[in-house]
Amino acid sequence: MKKYFLYTSFVLFLSISTYAQNKTAVRFSQSISKDNAYKHLSVLASDEYEGRETGKKGAWMAADYIRNHFKSLGLKGPVNGDYFQPIDMVTYNLTQSIVTVNGEPRQVLRDFIIYPNNVSLNGFTFNKSSVVFAGYGLNREGYNDLEGLNLKGKVVMIFADGDPFKNEEKPADRAALRKAMVARQARLKSLLDLQASAVLLIDLSWEKNRDQIQGSYNNGEGQPMLKTPELEARIKNQKTLPVISISPGLANELLKSGGVTVESLQKQIAETKKPASKEVEVSLCATAVKKEVKVRAENVLGFLEGSDPKLKKEILVVTGHYDHIGLTSSGPDKVNNGADDDGSGTTGVLMIAEAFSKAKKAGRGPKRSILFMTVVGEEKGLLGSEWYSEHPVFPLEKTITNLNIDMIGRVDPEHEKQPDYIYIIGSDMLSSDLDRIGKKANTDYIKMNLDMKYNNRTDPNQFYYRSDHYNFAKHNIPVIFYFNGVHADYHQPGDEVSKINFPLLARRAQLVYYTAWELANGPKRPVVDKNEDGTPKH
C-alpha cells in the first residue's frame, strides 16, 4: 500500500511538473546544447582572438563573429540597420617619457615608469638640481617624515609603500592592495598640498615583480574611458602631481651624493623609528607628453521583434560581455583566453538567440521583443553597458528586464561536490515578480540549485555592482545576474576552453532561456515594487 501511494504520488508530481512546462519552449531549447556551446566558445576563446581585450584586434574579431551569427539567424540590426553600436571611447596615452640623471638618459621599464594616469593632459617637464628624500611620506602621531621640510617646487622621493613600524611584505590579496593604494593616494595628496612639483616612488619590489610591472605599464596606454562632457570637464580642471615610479637602483644613483643608499636609509628608519629625511644634490630632468587616442569599441546588438502588436513595444534585454583582459607579458602562456569570463556568457547569449530565432521562424516567436546584446568594455569598468544605458537604442522605460550572463562554464571551489548550481544575483532587488518568475522557471524546467549567497548589496565581493546588469538596475530596470563564482583561473591564462564544463554551461543557458521565455510571453511585465535600497515601494 505504501509503495502504491508513493508511486501514485510520484506520477502525480510528474504530471503536474510536465503540465507546468511549455512544450513549445522545450521544443526550441534544443539549440542550447553542449555541442553548440563548444562550436562557439572554441572560436571566441581561441588563442587567435588574443584574449579579446577592449580596443584590440581580438575584441574586433569577436564582435565580427557575433554580428555574423546574429545576421545568420535573421535578427535585425537595430542601430540604424547595423548590428554595431559604436561607443565613444578614448584613452590618454603617453607618447614620450624621458628621465635623465646627471645628463645620462635612463631606460623605461628598466629604471623608471611614468604611468599615464599620473600625467595631466598637458604633460609635464622639469629640470631640478636636487631631490628631497622624505622616507615613507608619512605624517602620524609621533612620527613625521615631512616635518621641517620646505617642499614647495621640490621633487620629493619616498618609498612607494610600507610603514617603518610594520615589517610587512607588499600586500598580495585584492583587499590589501586596495587598502595600500588608498594609503598611497593619501600620502601623494599631502605632498600635492605642500606644493611639491613631482614625486618619485621607490618600488622596493621592482626586481621581484618586473614582469608584473611591465604588464601594468601597457606600453604607456591609458585606461579606456567613455568620452563624455563630464570626463572632458574633469580632465580640463584636473590637478595632477607628476609621479614617477623608480627602481631602487635608480634611487641609489639619486642618493649617491648624500653618501647614503635606499637600504641604509630604510635600515636607519626601522632601527631608530625616526625620520631620515634629507635633500641631496643631483641633476634630474624629466618629461612626459600625453595625447588623446580614439578607441574602436562597439556593443553588438541583435533584435528579435515580438509577435504581439501591443506587447512587442516592450523589450527584454539579454546580455553578456564579449571582452576579456587580453595578453599578458609573463609566463609561457601569454593569452588570457577568457573561456569562462565571459566567453561562456557570450556563448549562452548566442545559443539563446538561436533558440528564439528558430521559434519565430516556426511561427511561435515571443510576444514581446528581445534584444540580444553582447557588450564590450566590461573589464574596463562596465563601459559598454554604461554607454548603452545612457544611449539606449530602445527606450529604457520600455525595457522590462535585463538577464545578464557572466561566467557560466565552470564550478567554484564551494560547489565541487555538487556542481549543478548557479549563483543568481539581483533577482529580488527591485522586483518580487521577477524573482518569482526566475525561480519558477528553474523549478518547472531545470531544477538547479539557485545559490543566493552573493545576492545582497553588502557582500564584500560587491558582485551586484561588478557586471553589466548593474547599469540597468541603476535605471530601475529589474535584473538577474547568472554567475558561477570565481575560481583559480579567474583572470589568468588558465581560463581555457579545455576546462569548461559544456553540459553544465548548456543547462545554465537553458535556465536563462526558459526565464526569458516566461518574461517575453507573460501577460504582464515584472512590477518594480522595491526601491534601489531594497525597501518596498509605497
C-alpha positions in Angstrom: 0.0 0.0 0.0 2.8 2.4 0.9 4.5 1.5 -2.4 1.4 2.2 -4.3 0.9 5.5 -2.5 4.4 6.6 -3.2 4.2 5.6 -6.8 0.9 7.4 -7.5 2.2 10.5 -5.7 5.3 10.4 -7.9 3.2 10.0 -11.1 1.0 12.9 -9.9 4.1 15.0 -9.3 5.5 14.2 -12.8 2.2 15.1 -14.4 2.0 18.4 -12.6 5.6 19.1 -13.4 5.1 18.3 -17.1 1.9 20.4 -17.2 3.9 23.4 -15.8 6.3 23.2 -18.8 5.5 24.9 -22.1 6.0 22.3 -24.8 6.9 24.9 -27.4 9.6 26.4 -25.1 11.0 22.9 -24.6 10.9 22.1 -28.3 13.1 25.1 -29.3 15.5 24.8 -26.4 17.4 22.1 -28.3 19.7 24.7 -29.9 21.1 25.3 -26.4 23.4 22.2 -26.2 26.9 21.3 -25.2 27.9 20.8 -28.8 26.6 24.2 -29.9 28.3 25.8 -27.0 31.6 24.2 -27.9 31.2 25.3 -31.5 31.0 29.0 -30.5 33.4 29.0 -27.5 36.2 27.1 -29.2 36.4 30.1 -31.6 35.8 33.0 -29.2 38.2 31.8 -26.6 40.9 30.6 -29.0 44.4 31.9 -28.9 43.7 33.6 -32.3 41.4 36.0 -30.5 44.2 37.1 -28.2 42.1 37.4 -25.0 39.6 39.9 -26.6 40.8 43.0 -24.9 38.7 46.1 -25.5 40.1 48.2 -28.3 42.3 45.5 -29.6 42.2 43.1 -32.6 40.8 40.1 -30.7 37.8 42.1 -29.5 37.1 43.3 -33.0 37.3 39.7 -34.3 34.9 38.6 -31.6 32.5 41.5 -32.5 32.6 40.4 -36.1 31.9 36.8 -35.2 28.9 37.7 -33.0 27.5 40.1 -35.7 27.7 37.4 -38.3 25.9 34.9 -36.1 23.1 37.4 -35.4 22.8 38.1 -39.1 22.7 34.4 -40.0 19.8 33.9 -37.5 17.8 36.6 -39.2 18.0 39.0 -36.3 17.7 42.7 -37.2 20.5 45.2 -36.8 18.7 47.8 -34.6 21.3 50.6 -34.8 20.1 52.3 -38.0 20.2 49.0 -39.7 23.5 47.9 -38.2 24.4 45.4 -35.5 27.2 47.5 -34.0 26.6 50.3 -31.5 29.8 52.4 -31.7 31.0 53.6 -28.3 32.7 57.0 -27.9 35.7 55.6 -26.0 39.2 57.1 -25.7 42.5 56.5 -23.9 45.1 59.1 -22.9 48.4 57.6 -23.9 52.0 58.6 -23.2 53.8 59.4 -26.5 57.0 60.4 -24.7 58.6 59.7 -21.3 62.1 60.8 -20.6 64.2 60.8 -17.4 67.9 61.8 -17.2 70.2 61.8 -14.1 73.3 63.9 -14.3 72.8 64.2 -18.0 72.6 60.4 -18.6 69.2 59.1 -20.0 67.5 56.3 -18.1 65.5 53.5 -19.6 61.8 53.0 -19.3 60.9 49.7 -17.5 64.5 49.1 -16.5 64.9 52.2 -14.4 61.6 54.0 -14.3 57.9 54.1 -15.3 55.6 57.0 -15.8 52.0 55.8 -15.8 49.6 57.8 -17.9 47.2 58.4 -15.0 49.9 60.3 -13.2 50.2 62.8 -16.0 47.9 65.7 -16.9 46.7 66.1 -20.5 49.2 68.9 -20.9 52.1 66.6 -19.8 55.0 67.9 -17.7 58.6 68.8 -17.8 61.1 69.8 -15.1 64.8 70.3 -14.6 66.0 70.2 -11.0 69.3 70.3 -9.2 68.3 68.4 -6.1 65.9 65.8 -4.7 64.3 65.7 -1.2 64.2 62.2 0.3 61.2 62.0 2.7 61.2 58.4 3.9 57.7 57.0 3.6 56.0 60.3 3.3 54.1 59.6 6.5 52.7 62.1 9.0 51.3 60.4 12.0 51.4 60.8 15.8 55.0 60.5 17.0 56.4 60.3 13.5 56.5 62.8 10.7 58.7 62.3 7.6 57.7 65.8 6.3 58.4 67.8 9.5 60.7 70.8 8.9 60.8 70.3 5.1 60.1 73.1 2.6 58.7 71.0 -0.3 57.4 73.9 -2.5 58.6 73.4 -6.0 60.8 70.4 -5.0 61.0 66.8 -6.3 60.2 64.5 -3.4 61.4 60.9 -3.3 59.6 58.4 -1.0 59.1 54.7 -0.6 56.1 53.6 -2.7 54.6 51.6 0.2 55.3 50.4 3.7 55.4 51.6 7.2 58.5 51.9 9.4 56.5 50.5 12.4 55.5 47.3 10.5 57.7 44.7 9.0 55.5 43.6 6.1 55.7 42.3 2.5 53.9 44.2 -0.2 50.2 43.1 0.1 49.1 40.4 -2.3 45.3 40.0 -1.9 42.8 42.3 -3.6 41.5 43.9 -0.4 45.0 44.6 1.0 46.1 46.0 -2.4 43.1 48.4 -2.4 44.0 49.5 1.2 47.6 50.1 0.3 46.6 52.1 -2.8 44.2 54.3 -0.7 47.1 54.9 1.7 49.5 55.8 -1.1 47.0 58.3 -2.6 46.6 60.0 0.8 50.4 60.5 1.0 50.5 61.9 -2.5 47.7 64.3 -1.7 49.7 65.5 1.3 52.7 66.2 -1.0 50.4 68.0 -3.5 49.1 70.2 -0.7 52.6 71.0 0.3 53.2 72.2 -3.3 55.8 69.6 -4.3 56.5 69.7 -8.0 56.8 66.0 -8.6 57.2 62.7 -6.7 59.5 59.7 -7.2 58.1 56.5 -5.8 60.8 53.9 -4.9 59.3 50.5 -5.7 61.2 48.0 -3.4 59.6 45.1 -5.3 60.9 46.3 -8.7 63.1 43.3 -9.4 60.8 40.7 -7.9 57.8 41.9 -9.8 59.5 43.1 -13.0 57.1 41.2 -15.3 54.0 42.4 -13.5 55.3 46.0 -13.6 55.9 45.7 -17.3 52.4 44.4 -17.8 50.8 47.2 -15.8 52.7 49.8 -17.9 51.0 48.5 -21.1 53.3 50.5 -23.4 52.1 53.8 -21.9 48.5 53.2 -22.9 45.9 54.8 -20.6 42.8 53.1 -19.3 39.9 53.3 -21.8 37.2 55.8 -20.8 33.9 56.9 -22.1 34.3 60.3 -23.7 31.6 62.4 -22.0 31.2 66.1 -21.2 31.8 65.2 -17.6 35.1 63.5 -18.4 36.3 66.4 -20.6 35.5 68.9 -17.8 37.3 66.7 -15.2 40.4 66.4 -17.4 40.5 70.1 -18.2 40.3 71.0 -14.5 42.4 68.2 -13.2 45.4 69.0 -11.0 47.8 66.1 -11.4 51.0 65.7 -9.4 53.6 64.2 -11.7 54.6 60.8 -10.2 57.4 58.6 -11.5 57.9 55.0 -10.2 61.6 54.2 -10.0 63.8 51.2 -9.2 65.9 51.0 -6.1 69.0 51.1 -8.4 67.9 54.5 -9.8 67.1 55.7 -6.3 70.6 54.9 -5.2 72.1 56.9 -8.1 70.0 59.9 -7.0 71.1 59.5 -3.4 74.8 59.0 -4.2 76.0 62.5 -3.5 74.4 62.3 0.0 76.5 59.2 0.9 73.5 57.1 1.6 71.6 54.2 -0.1 68.0 53.1 -0.1 69.0 50.1 2.0 70.9 52.2 4.6 68.0 54.7 4.9 65.4 52.0 5.3 67.5 50.3 8.0 68.1 53.6 9.8 64.4 54.5 9.9 63.5 50.9 11.1 66.1 50.9 13.9 65.6 54.4 15.2 61.9 54.8 14.4 62.8 58.4 13.4 62.7 60.1 10.0 65.8 60.2 7.9 64.6 62.9 5.5 67.3 64.9 3.6 67.9 66.9 0.5 70.6 65.7 -1.9 72.2 67.5 -4.8 71.7 65.8 -8.2 70.8 66.9 -11.7 67.4 65.4 -12.5 65.3 66.1 -15.7 62.0 64.5 -16.7 59.5 65.0 -19.5 56.1 63.3 -20.3 53.9 64.0 -23.3 50.3 62.7 -23.4 47.6 62.7 -26.1 44.0 61.6 -26.6 43.6 58.5 -28.7 40.3 57.2 -30.1 39.5 53.6 -29.2 37.4 51.4 -31.6 34.8 49.7 -29.4 31.3 48.6 -30.1 28.4 46.7 -28.5 26.9 44.0 -30.8 23.1 44.0 -30.9 20.7 41.6 -32.5 16.9 42.4 -32.3 14.0 39.9 -32.4 10.7 41.7 -32.8 7.8 40.4 -30.8 4.7 38.9 -32.3 2.0 40.7 -30.2 1.1 44.1 -31.7 0.8 45.7 -28.3 3.4 43.8 -26.3 6.2 44.0 -28.9 6.9 47.6 -27.8 8.2 46.1 -24.5 11.8 44.9 -24.7 13.6 42.1 -22.8 17.4 42.5 -22.9 19.7 39.5 -22.7 23.4 40.4 -22.2 26.9 39.0 -21.8 30.2 40.8 -22.2 32.4 39.5 -25.0 35.6 41.3 -23.9 38.3 40.0 -21.7 41.8 41.2 -20.5 43.9 40.3 -23.5 47.6 39.3 -23.4 50.0 39.0 -20.5 53.7 39.8 -20.6 54.9 37.0 -18.4 54.9 33.2 -18.4 54.9 30.6 -21.2 51.2 31.2 -21.9 50.6 34.8 -23.0 46.9 34.6 -23.8 44.2 35.2 -21.2 41.6 33.3 -23.2 38.6 34.2 -21.0 36.7 31.0 -21.8 34.6 31.3 -18.7 34.9 35.0 -18.3 32.9 35.7 -20.3 33.2 33.6 -23.4 30.7 31.3 -21.6 28.2 34.0 -21.1 28.6 35.3 -24.7 28.1 31.7 -25.9 25.0 31.5 -23.8 23.6 34.7 -25.5 24.3 33.3 -29.0 22.6 30.0 -28.3 19.5 31.6 -26.7 19.3 34.0 -29.6 19.3 31.0 -32.0 16.6 29.2 -30.0 14.2 32.2 -30.1 15.0 32.8 -33.7 14.0 29.3 -34.7 10.8 29.7 -32.7 9.9 32.8 -34.6 10.7 31.2 -38.0 8.3 28.4 -37.0 5.6 31.0 -36.2 6.0 30.5 -32.4 8.0 33.6 -31.6 7.8 35.5 -28.3 5.1 38.1 -27.8 7.5 40.7 -26.5 10.6 41.8 -28.4 14.0 40.6 -27.3 17.3 42.5 -27.6 20.3 40.2 -27.6 23.3 42.3 -26.8 26.9 41.4 -26.2 28.7 44.4 -24.6 32.4 45.4 -24.7 34.4 47.2 -22.0 33.1 45.3 -19.0 36.6 44.5 -17.8 37.5 48.3 -18.1 34.7 49.3 -15.8 31.3 48.2 -17.3 31.8 50.7 -20.1 29.8 49.1 -22.9 26.7 48.6 -20.8 27.0 52.1 -19.3 27.2 53.6 -22.8 24.0 51.7 -23.8 22.2 52.7 -20.6 23.0 56.4 -21.4 22.4 56.0 -25.2 19.7 53.3 -25.4 18.6 52.1 -28.8 15.2 51.3 -27.3 13.6 53.4 -24.5 14.6 52.3 -21.0 11.0 52.8 -19.9 10.0 50.0 -22.3 12.8 47.7 -21.1 11.1 45.2 -18.8 14.2 43.2 -17.5 17.8 42.5 -18.1 19.1 39.0 -17.9 22.9 39.1 -17.7 25.2 36.1 -18.1 28.7 36.5 -16.8 30.6 33.2 -16.3 28.5 30.1 -16.5 31.1 27.5 -17.7 32.9 26.4 -14.6 32.5 25.3 -10.9 33.8 27.3 -8.0 35.5 25.6 -5.0 32.4 25.7 -2.9 30.4 23.5 -5.3 33.0 20.9 -6.4 30.9 18.1 -4.9 27.6 19.5 -6.0 28.2 21.3 -9.3 24.6 21.6 -10.5 24.2 25.1 -9.3 24.3 28.8 -10.4 24.5 31.9 -8.3 21.7 34.3 -9.1 22.2 37.9 -8.0 19.7 40.8 -8.1 16.5 38.9 -8.9 14.7 40.2 -5.9 16.5 43.6 -5.5 13.9 45.6 -7.5 11.0 43.2 -8.4 9.3 40.5 -6.4 7.6 39.4 -9.7 11.0 38.9 -11.5 12.3 36.8 -8.5 9.2 34.6 -8.6 9.3 34.2 -12.4 13.0 33.3 -12.4 12.7 30.8 -9.6 9.5 29.2 -11.1 11.3 28.8 -14.5 14.0 26.9 -12.7 11.5 24.7 -10.8 9.5 23.9 -13.9 12.3 23.2 -16.3 15.8 22.9 -14.8 15.7 22.1 -11.1 19.2 23.5 -10.5 20.4 24.8 -7.1 19.9 28.5 -7.2 22.6 29.8 -4.8 21.7 33.2 -3.3 24.9 33.7 -1.3 26.0 36.8 -3.2 22.5 38.2 -3.6 22.9 41.3 -1.4 24.3 44.8 -1.6 26.7 44.5 1.3 28.5 41.4 0.2 32.3 42.1 0.5 32.8 40.9 -3.1 30.3 43.5 -4.4 29.2 41.2 -7.3 25.9 43.0 -7.6 27.9 46.1 -8.8 30.5 44.3 -10.8 28.8 43.2 -14.0 26.7 44.8 -16.7 23.3 44.2 -15.2 24.0 47.0 -12.8 23.9 49.6 -15.5 20.3 48.6 -16.0 19.5 48.2 -12.3 20.6 51.8 -11.6 17.9 52.9 -14.0 15.3 51.0 -12.1 15.1 48.1 -14.5 14.8 44.6 -12.8 17.8 42.3 -13.4 19.0 38.8 -12.8 22.8 38.1 -13.0 23.8 34.5 -13.6 27.2 33.7 -12.3 29.2 30.5 -11.4 31.6 32.3 -9.0 35.4 32.8 -9.2 38.0 30.0 -9.4 41.7 29.6 -9.6 41.9 30.6 -13.3 39.9 33.8 -12.9 41.7 36.4 -14.9 44.5 34.0 -15.6 45.8 32.3 -18.8 44.4 29.1 -17.4 40.8 30.1 -18.2 40.9 27.8 -21.2 38.2 26.1 -23.3 39.6 22.7 -22.1 38.4 23.4 -18.6 34.8 24.3 -19.5 32.0 22.0 -18.3 29.9 22.2 -21.5 26.9 20.2 -20.3 26.7 22.5 -17.3 27.1 25.6 -19.4 24.2 24.4 -21.6 22.0 23.7 -18.6 22.6 27.2 -17.1 22.0 28.8 -20.5 18.7 26.8 -20.7 17.7 28.3 -17.4 18.2 31.8 -18.8 16.3 30.8 -21.9 13.3 29.5 -20.0 13.3 32.5 -17.8 13.4 34.7 -20.9 10.6 32.7 -22.5 8.3 33.3 -19.5 9.2 37.0 -19.4 8.7 37.5 -23.1 5.3 35.7 -23.2 3.9 36.6 -19.8 0.7 38.6 -19.5 2.4 41.5 -17.6 5.9 42.9 -17.3 7.5 42.4 -13.9 6.4 45.1 -11.5 9.1 47.2 -9.8 7.9 47.1 -6.2 11.2 47.9 -4.5 13.5 50.9 -4.3 17.2 50.9 -5.1 18.0 50.2 -1.5 15.7 47.2 -1.4 12.9 48.8 0.7 9.3 48.3 -0.6 7.8 51.0 -2.7 4.7 52.6 -1.3 
